[in-house]
Amino acid sequence: MAALVYFRKVSEDPDWVRYEFGDDPGNFSRLLRMEKATGSSAAEDGQTDYTFLKASRKINAMSAEAGQWPDRGMSAS
């Protein structure tokens, strides 16, 4: 069974980027923030689960590849 996680950027400042994420691209149910300097992430609801890990890892990978924080994306496994 495939697991899909979608995300999109909702805000960015000099230190942080915030993303909505979830398993339905039409209804993002959660938020995470990425620290730009370190790439560390935190789920705003405090749940460090599979969906959060997939989204944050994909965001970091896309950022490293493109040299900028992605506006949106998805991860499939």
N, C-alpha and C positions, 0 to 999 in steps of 0.2 A: 504494500500500500504506500502510495506517495504522500509525502508531507509537504504542503505548500505554505510559505509565509510571505506575505506582502508587506511593503513599508513605503512611506512617503514622508519627506521632510516637511515639518510644520513651522520651524523657526530655527534661526541661526544667529549667534552673536560671536564676539571674538574668542570666547572660551568653549562654548557648547553648541551642539546641534541636537535638536529634538526631532523625533520621528514618531508618527503613528504607525502601529503595526498590528497584524492579525492574520487569520487564515481566510478572510473574506475581503477581497479588494474593494468591495462596495460598502463595507462596514468595519472600519478599523476600531478595535475595542480597547486598545492599550497604547501607552506611550513609553518611550525610552529616551534617554539622553546619552550622548556620546561626548566625552571630554576630548577636545581637539588635540591637546598637547600629548596625551598618552594613548588615546584610542580606547580608554576604559569606558565601560557602559554601565548603566543602571536602569532597571525597570522602575518606572514611577510608582507602580503598585507594589513593589517589593518582591514580586514573584520571579525568581530566577529559574524558569522552566525551559523546556525544549524550544518552544516557540520564540521566547526571548533570545535564547542562545543562537538559534538559527538566524534571526534578524540581525542581531548585533555583529555576528561573525561575517555575514554577507555584506553589511554596510562597511565594515572595516576593510574587507577584501576589495570591494569596489573603490573605496577611497584610496587605498594603496595603489591600485592599478591605474586609476585616472588622475590621481594627484589632486582630487577635490572631493568634497562630500556629495554623494549622489542625491538627486532630487527624489528618486523613487526606484524601486526594484522589487525583486522577488527571489526567493530561494526555494529550490525543489530538491527533495532527497527521497 
